[in-house]
Amino acid sequence: MEIPVLTRGDLVYANLNPPEPAIQSAIRPCVIVSNNAHNASRHPGVIVCPLTDAVKGVKEFPGHIFIPSGMGGCKKDSVIMAEQIRLIRRNRIIEITGKLPDYKIKELDEALKFVL
């Protein structure tokens, strides 16, 4: 399957299997956080942060960004978990669902600064 060029802030569905304890897995929404120069390169991977729809109690953590249902194609109220940043192979991306607005990408930048 050919994956189109990805851009920072794209929301995608990606296969994060195999599961590991305390690490998000399964097919789930993720946000692309690698920069656009990297994303346009021939590198086989992209950097993502996964989302969870288990928002109760987790959205108050400074490394989490709340994403309401409908934003960027998100199907449920969700939280980006910046502390779960990781590199995945491009072929694990199943589909692009939308793009986050600039103000949410700025919030994500702050969350990444906090956790890194």
N, C-alpha and C positions, 0 to 999 in steps of 0.2 A: 504494500500500500504506500503510495506517495504522500508524504506529509508536506503541506504547503509551508512557505516561510513563516516562521513564528515571530511574534513581536512581544516585547516586554509588556506585561499586563494582560496578555491573552488568557482567558479561562479555557481550560481543556479538560477532557476526560482522559485519564492515563491509567495504565495498569501498573500498580505499585507492588505487585506480588513478587516474590514470596513474602508471606507475613513474618514479622519478627516481633518479639515482645516489646510493648510500649512504642512501637513505630507504626505509623499509619500504613495500611496496605489495602489490597483489593483494587477494583476499578473505582476511581473516585475523581472528583473535580480537583484540579490543581491550577495554580497561577504560574505563568512563566515569569521568572525573575532574572534570568540571564539577560545581559544587555543585547541590543539589537545587532551590534557588530558580531558578537558571538553567534547569535541566532541565525544570521545570514551566512555564516561560515560553513565549511564542510565538516566541522566537528560533529561526531556522531551523537553527542549528547546535548541536553539543555538542562538548565537549573530551574527547579520548580519548588514551590511550597504547596503542600496538600491542604485541602479544606476538610472540615468536618461539619456535619449538621447537628452534632451534639453541642449546642450553644450554651446550654444552661451551666452557669458557673465558670465557663472557660473564656467568655468574651471580655472579662475584666483584666486578664493578664496583659501586660504591656506589649508582649510579643504576638498578640492575637489581634486580628482586624475583622470586625463584623461586616458581613456582606449580606444585605437583605435579599430575600427571594426576588428573582427577576433581574437583578443587577448583573450585567455581563452574561446573561443566560443561566444564572444560578437557579436551580429548581426549588431550593428550600433556603430558609435562613441558614447561613453558614458562617464559619469562622476560618480565616486563613491562619495557619499555624506556622509562623515564621521560624520557630525553633526546630521545625522538621525539614528545613531546607535540604535539598539533595540533588544530585545529578542523576538524570535518567536518560536512557537511550531514546532517540527520537522515534524509533519504531514502537515504543510503548504508548505513544500518544494515539488515542482512538479517534477523537474529534475535537475541533475547536468550537466552543459554544458561544463565545462572545469576548468582549474586552472590558476591562475595568476602566472607569473614568479616571482622569488624571489625579483628582484629589484623593482617590483611594490608593493609587500607586504611590503618592507622596506619604500617605499613612503607612503603607507597606515599607517604604524606605526607612521610616523611623522605627518600625518594628524590627526590621533587619539590623539596624544599628544597635538596637537594644540587645538583641540576642547574640550578635557577633562581637 
